[in-house]
Amino acid sequence: MKNIVLLSFLFVFGGCYSSSDKYVPDNSVEEIRIDPEKIEEYLDLSEVLDDTIEIVSLESNENCLISAINQIELYKDKIYVADNANAKIFVFTTTGHFLNSIGRQGMGPGEYSYMGNFIFKGDSVVIQDLYRNKYIVYDLYGNPYREIPYDVYHREMVSFGNTGYLICNYEGSGLGNYNLFKFDLTTSKIVAPEIPFDRKQMDKSGYGLRRYASKCGDEATLIYPLNDTIYTVKEDSVYPSYVVHFTSRNLPEDLDVDKDMLFRFVRKNRYLKGFEYLQNSQDYLLGYYSDDSFKYFIYDKKSATIRVGKWFKIGLFGNMIFHYFYTTANGELYLLQDAEIFSFNWKSLRANCTNSYYREKIDSIVKRIGDDSNPILFKCKFRSY
């Protein structure tokens, strides 16, 4: 379905920004239109992925038992997995061999009270201490560390070299009501506030998302709870690129609902507004929104079309279903499955897998799966457009 270019106005956080506003670039903002009553059963990711998919069984031992993956990145030929339950980052080779872990929870020097998201800066990994207003910078090749303090509470950061953007979520600050702040990682200073919001509008500060930003190459997408605008963030600019419009059951702009009851009110009335999870790649946006259950989508940037389904599946693996997925800064797609669930699913799907290479590969992995096995990772590349 074709996107409709918004020529007259764009609603952002309940406010109206004209085409002369600083957040509107020269190119037009596109509308992603979704009919919530017309949903496919399955979306086969095989249709947008290269047929060469690497299946990686992440090594398990007493030093790297993963409880819950919160973030995953590929950097300098290593896989970095953040596990908030263990409060550390596990480092693996691209074949799944465990190398070491980075960071530790505590109140001492070089420790964080609660691990937030992480970014990379040169030969260092930068981890947010969510409750003590600082980032801890760990050298990837040794033990030295340093700290980067900050003054603005935020949920995560997306970075471009020495420039970071601190992503807030309707929290007021001493610098005013802004949802984004440009930040200098070298001087620890706020360079400029971005994306203002009006406190009189709907207060969504009590609610967060699993991830706000997804970086691919030199740009990232940025979303907020119950907001229909998708921003593009680059090193020197921030602007809206898309607005999500559902053809029915759109959340009204003028609600008089207590913020503690807001999400319950939205779910009870089956209102729809924006996305809850969004991952960015060069040619596609992948994610989901909530409508009774999660509804998954693939948006094709080139053709400006979107498909929505109840499930993501991989036809190459006998129509195996996936829920956890991440795109990396270098444009790859990582799919994850709990090892035990993967083993259980394979028993019923094996007969549907007609690709002998993958059938033999998965058979060998399933034989090695035990009670303490780490998740199975699928490294995928998007098909050339």
N, C-alpha and C positions, 0 to 999 in steps of 0.2 A: 504494500500500500504506500502511496506516495506521501512524503512529508509535506505539510502545508507551511509555507514560509510566513512567519508573523511579521506583517508589514506595519502594523499600527501601534501595538503595545505589547508588553510582556509583564505579567505579574510575577514579582519576586518577593517571597516571604509576605505575601498579602499586600505589598506596596506596588506602585506602578512606576516603571522606569522608561523614559522616553528614549528614542533612538540617539539622542545626544548625550545620554548618561555615560559616565566614565566606564561602566561595566559592559557596555554594548560595543563590540568591535565593528570593523567595517563590513565583515561578512554577516549574512543574515542568520538569525536564530531559527533553528528548525523545530518543527513540532513532531513529536513521536506520538502518533495516535493509536490507541488500543481500544478495541471493542471487547470488554470483559466477558461478554456472553459468547464469544467465538474463540474457543481455546482448543488447540490440538491436544491429543493424548500424550504424545511423545515428541521431543525434538532430538533428532539424531545428530550429535556433535560430529560424527564421522563425515558429515556433508561439508563441514568447514575446516576440517583438520587434514593434515598430511597423513597418508596411510602408515608412515613410519612412526610408531608410538613406542617409546621406551618404557618398560615396566620395571620399576625400581623397588626392591624390598629393602627398606631402611633397616640397617643392622640393629639388632637388639642385644644389649648386655646391661649389667647392673649400673653402668654409668650413663646410659642413654635410653631409659624407658620413657617413652612419650605418653603423656596423659591426654593432652588436648592441644592441637595445633591452632595457634592464633594468627600466625603470619608465616609465610614462606617466601624466600627469595633465592634467586640464583645470582651469585656474584663471584667473579674471577674463578670460574670453574669449580665452585663449591656450592653446596646446598645449605642454606641457613634456615633453621626451623625454630620459631619461638614457641615455647610451651609455658603458658602463664601458670599452670598448675605446679610445674617444677621450677618456675621462676628463673629460667635460663634459656639461652639459645644453643641448640645442638648443631654442630657442623658436620656435614657428611660430604664425601666425594660424590661425583655425579653418578657413580655406580652404587651408591648407598652405603659405603664403608664409613663407619663412625671415626671421626678424627679427634674432636675435643668439644668442650662446651665453653661458653662465654658468659660471664656475669654471675652474680649470686645475690640472693636476697638477704638483707640485714640492715643494720643501722651504722655499720662501721665504714671506714674509708674504702672507696671504690665499690660500695654496695648500694643497692636501691631498695627502698621500702616496698615498692610495688612496681613491677615491670610493665611499662607501656609499650608502644610500638618501637621499632628500630629502623634506622636508615644507615646508609653507608656514605662515608666521606673519605675519599682517597684510600689509604690503607688502614682505615679505622671503621669500627661499627659503633654507632651512636645510639644508646638505649635510654629511653625516657624513664625517669623516676617520677611516676604519675602523682605522688603525694608529697614530694619535697621540692617541687619547682626547679628541677635541674635535669640535665642530660649528662650521662656518664659516657665518656669516649674511651673505648678500649682499642688498643693497637692490635691488629689482626696477627701480628707476628711476634708478639712479646707480651710482657706483663704491665708496662706503663699505662696509666690512665690519667685523664683529666676531667674536669667538670665544666659544663656550660650552664650557668643559671639563667632563668627566665622569670618574668614578672606576670605573665598572662596565663591563667589556667586554660588548658586546652586538651583535646581528646587525642590528637595525633598530629604528626608533622609530615609534610612532603617536602623534599629538598632537591635543589639544583645547585650542585657545587657548594659554595659558601652561603647561598641563599636558601633559607627555609621558609615555609609558610605554616604558621601555627593555626590549626583548625579548631575553632571553638564551636559551641553548640548553644547559641542563644544565652550564653552567660555574660552578664554585664562585667565591665572592668573599669579600672581607673582611667583608662584611655577612651572610654565610651562604649556604646553598644555596637560591637562589630563581631562578625562570625569568622573573620580571617585576619591574620596579622603577618605582614612580611617581616622576616627576622634575619639578622646577620649572625651567622654561626661563628664568625671570627671575633666579633666585638660583643656578642650577647645583647645587642640592642634591637629594639623594635624600629624598623625602618619606616613602615607605613601601615595604617589600618586599612582593611579592605572589607567589602560587603557589609554595609551597615544594616541594622534591623531596627524595627520600631517596637519598643516595649509594649505599646498599646495593642499590637497584633497578637496573634495566638502564641502563647508561651509554651514552647516545646523543650525547654532546657532540662526537664527531668528525664528525658528519654534520649537514648543514644542508638547508634548503629553498630553493627559488627565491624564495618570499615567505612570510612568516609571517602578516602581518596584511593585511586589506583593509577599508578604511573606507568607510562609506556614511552620509552625514548625520552624526548625533551618536553613532554607535556603529561599532565595528569587530569583525570576527571574528578569532580568533587560533587557530592550529594549531601543533603541534610534530611533529617526526619520530617515526614509529612510536608515535603516541599517538592513542587513539580519542576524546579529548575535544575539543570545539570550544568555545572560550570567547567570551563577549561582553565587550568592553572599552568602558566609557563613561568620561566625565571623572571621575566619583566612585565608580565601582564596577567590579569584575571578577568574573565568575561563569561557570560552565559552562552552556551552553544546549543542547548536543546531545552525544550519544555515538554513535559509529559502530559498528555491529555487523554483521559478515559472518556469514552463516548456516553457513559452512564455512571451514575453513583459517584460523581465527583464530590469531594469534600467541600462544603460551602466555605467561603472566605470569612464570613462574619459569624463566628460561633461564640456563644457565651457559655463556655464550659470550663469548669475548674481544671487546672492542668493535671491534677492528680487523677481525674476521671477521664481525661482526654482520650487516651488510647482505648480504654474500655468503651467509651462512647463511639469511637470510630469503628471498632470491631463489631459492636452490637448492631450498628446501623449499616454495616458493610460498605462504608465509604472508602473511596480509593483516592490516593494522593501520592504521586512520585514512586520512587523505588526504595527498597530496603537494602539492596546489595547490588553493587555495580563494579564490574571489572573491565578494564580498558585494554584494547589491543590496537594495532595499526588500522585494521579494516572492520573490526567488530566491537560491539559492546555486549557483554553477557552479564546476566544478573537475575534477580527475582524481586517480585513484590508480593505482598500478602493479601489474599482474598479468600477467606475461610482457610485455605492452605496456601503454601507457596506456589506461585505461578512463575515459571522460568521463561526467559526470553533470549533471543539472539537478534540484535539489531545490526543490519548491514549498512555501514557508513556510506559506501559507494552508491548503492542503489536506493538508499533511504527507505528501506523496508524493514519490518519487524515481524517475527514469528513468536508466538507465545504458546507454551505447552504446560502440561501438568508435571512432566518429568524431563530431565536430561538423560539421554542414554548414549551408549557407544555400540553401534551395530556390529563393528568388527569383533567385539567380545560377546557375541550372542545376545545383544541388547541389554547389557549390564547398565544399571541405573546409578547415577552419581548425584550427590548433593553438594559436596565440598569441592570448590574449585577456586583457583587463584591464577591470575595472569601476573607475569613477572615484568620487570622494567625492560627486559630485552625482548619482550613480545611473545614469550612462550606461555602455554597454558599447562597448569598442574592440576590434575584431578587426584583426589585422595579417597581411600576407603579404609575403614578399620579392617585389620587383617582377619579377624574372626568372621566378620560379616562378609568379607570378600570370599573367604573359603566356603562359607555356607551358600552364598549366592552362586558360586561357580558350579556347585554340584547340580543345580537345577538348570543352569544356562549352558553348560559345556556342550550339550548336543546341538545347540543352536549356533555354535561357533564353527564356521566352515573354513576359517583360515588356519591351516595346519601349523604355521609358525607360532602364532599366538596361542593356539591350543596347547602345544607342547611347552611353551614358555610358562604359561599360567599353571599347567600341571606341575611343573618342577617347583614353582614358588609355593603352591598350595601344600605340597608334601613337606615343606620346611616350616610351615606356620605352626606356632605353639601358642600357649596361653598368654605369654608375655611378648608376643611379636609386635613390632612397631607397625604403623600404618603402611599400606602399599601405595606407592606414588606412581602416577602415570605422567610422563613428560611428553607433551604434545607440541607440535608446531602447526600454526595455522597455514592452510593451503594458500599458495600464491594466488592472488586475485586475478 
